[in-house]
């Protein structure tokens, strides 16, 4: 009888150790996936900041021409200021959508500036405009890739949170599904600066 209870004690202890190891491993996987989401969010923020840093150069190119439309420059300055206020905001569904909206407004305003530039072929042919155009096009690609990578990280995280048995551990430790970028109602694509 003593041997049996000793054997049962080892089995119970082994089962408890296995459960602890599974819970710890799953918890650590949640942390790893959550950090990947944060990293990808930071990449989106970096791409947005790069866009915002290039906007003053675009404005300066337009200021160099005579007869520019001051309302266009006012609009882009306001859009940039609004977007700048949200850069480095925390990772919440509301902030993601607010950033999407403000960045769309920046792109729309920048597109108006570019349309103004199109009216001036001499300006359009300058080296400074060509260089800026290349930088802005690259930045738009970076934003698109950063958003896509962010949404992939969110999808991976959400799949893990919702899968069994991880969903039990997720509920115990407060890990919840997250939302990524989604298009505004009625829009098929996110706005980007177009040349």
C-alpha positions in Angstrom: 0.0 0.0 0.0 2.9 2.4 0.8 4.5 1.7 -2.5 1.2 2.3 -4.3 0.6 5.7 -2.6 4.3 6.6 -3.3 3.9 5.7 -7.0 0.6 7.7 -7.1 2.3 10.7 -5.5 5.0 10.6 -8.3 2.4 10.4 -11.0 0.4 13.3 -9.6 3.6 15.4 -9.2 4.6 14.5 -12.8 1.2 15.5 -14.1 1.3 18.8 -12.2 4.8 19.5 -13.6 3.7 18.8 -17.1 0.6 21.1 -16.7 2.8 23.9 -15.3 5.3 23.5 -18.3 2.4 23.6 -20.8 0.9 26.7 -19.2 4.3 28.4 -19.0 5.1 27.5 -22.6 1.8 28.7 -23.9 2.0 31.9 -21.8 5.5 32.6 -23.2 4.1 32.0 -26.8 1.4 34.6 -26.1 4.0 37.1 -25.0 6.2 36.4 -28.0 3.2 36.9 -30.4 2.1 40.0 -28.6 5.6 41.5 -28.9 5.6 40.7 -32.6 2.3 42.6 -33.0 3.9 45.6 -31.1 7.0 45.4 -33.3 4.9 45.5 -36.4 2.9 48.4 -35.1 6.1 50.3 -34.5 7.1 49.6 -38.1 3.8 51.1 -39.3 4.5 54.1 -37.0 8.0 54.5 -38.5 6.6 54.4 -42.0 4.0 57.0 -41.1 6.7 59.2 -39.5 8.8 59.0 -42.7 5.8 60.2 -44.7 5.2 63.1 -42.3 8.9 64.0 -42.4 8.8 64.3 -46.2 5.7 66.5 -46.3 7.5 69.7 -45.5 9.9 69.1 -48.4 6.9 68.7 -50.7 5.4 72.0 -49.3 8.7 73.7 -49.9 8.8 72.6 -53.5 5.4 74.0 -54.1 6.2 77.3 -52.3 9.0 77.7 -54.8 6.5 78.3 -57.6 4.6 81.4 -58.2 0.9 81.3 -58.1 0.6 78.3 -55.9 -2.7 77.7 -54.1 -2.2 78.6 -50.5 -5.3 76.6 -49.4 -3.6 73.5 -50.7 -0.6 74.2 -48.4 -2.9 75.0 -45.5 -4.8 71.7 -45.9 -1.6 69.6 -46.0 -0.1 71.4 -43.0 -3.3 70.8 -41.0 -3.5 67.2 -42.1 0.2 66.6 -41.2 -0.3 68.3 -37.8 -3.3 66.0 -37.0 -1.4 62.9 -38.1 1.7 63.9 -36.2 -0.3 64.1 -33.0 -1.2 60.5 -33.3 2.2 59.1 -34.2 3.5 56.8 -31.4 0.0 56.4 -29.9 -0.7 53.2 -28.1 -1.9 50.0 -29.8 -5.6 50.1 -29.5 -8.4 49.5 -32.1 -9.5 53.1 -31.8 -6.0 54.4 -32.3 -5.4 52.2 -35.3 -8.5 53.5 -37.0 -7.8 57.1 -36.0 -4.3 56.8 -37.5 -5.8 55.3 -40.7 -8.1 58.2 -41.0 -5.5 60.9 -40.3 -3.0 59.3 -42.6 -5.6 59.1 -45.4 -6.2 62.8 -44.9 -2.4 63.4 -45.3 -2.4 61.4 -48.5 -5.4 63.2 -49.9 -3.8 66.6 -49.1 -0.5 65.5 -50.6 -2.2 64.4 -53.7 -3.7 67.9 -54.0 -0.2 69.4 -53.7 1.0 67.0 -56.4 -1.9 68.0 -58.6 -0.8 71.6 -58.2 2.7 70.7 -59.1 1.4 69.0 -62.3 0.3 72.4 -63.5 3.9 73.6 -63.6 6.0 71.5 -66.0 9.2 73.4 -65.2 8.9 72.5 -61.5 7.9 68.9 -62.3 11.1 68.5 -64.2 13.4 69.8 -61.4 15.8 67.4 -59.7 14.5 68.2 -56.2 11.0 67.2 -57.2 12.2 64.0 -58.9 14.2 63.0 -55.8 11.2 63.8 -53.5 8.9 61.8 -55.8 11.2 58.8 -55.5 11.3 59.1 -51.7 7.6 59.5 -51.4 6.9 56.5 -53.7 9.2 54.4 -51.6 7.6 55.6 -48.4 4.1 54.6 -49.7 5.4 51.1 -50.5 6.8 50.9 -47.0 3.5 52.0 -45.5 1.7 49.3 -47.5 4.1 46.6 -46.5 4.2 47.7 -42.9 0.4 47.6 -42.7 0.3 44.2 -44.4 2.9 42.8 -42.0 1.0 44.3 -39.0 -2.2 42.6 -40.1 -0.4 39.3 -40.6 1.1 39.5 -37.0 -2.5 40.3 -35.7 -3.9 37.3 -37.6 -1.2 35.0 -36.2 -1.8 36.3 -32.7 -5.6 36.0 -33.0 -5.4 32.5 -34.4 -3.3 31.5 -31.4 -5.7 33.2 -28.9 -8.7 31.5 -30.4 -7.2 28.0 -30.8 -7.9 25.2 -28.3 -6.4 24.7 -25.7 -4.6 28.1 -25.9 -8.0 29.9 -25.6 -8.3 28.6 -22.1 -5.0 30.0 -21.0 -5.7 33.2 -23.0 -8.9 33.7 -20.9 -7.1 33.0 -17.7 -4.3 35.5 -18.4 -6.4 38.1 -20.2 -5.1 37.8 -23.7 -7.8 38.9 -26.2 -8.1 39.0 -29.9 -6.9 42.3 -31.6 -8.1 44.2 -34.6 -5.8 45.3 -37.4 -6.3 47.8 -40.2 -9.6 47.6 -42.0 -10.9 49.7 -44.8 -13.4 52.4 -44.1 -16.9 51.7 -45.2 -17.3 52.3 -48.9 -13.6 52.4 -49.6 -11.8 49.6 -51.4 -8.2 50.8 -50.7 -6.3 52.9 -48.2 -5.4 56.3 -49.6 -1.8 56.7 -50.8 0.2 59.5 -52.3 0.0 59.1 -56.1 2.2 60.7 -58.7 
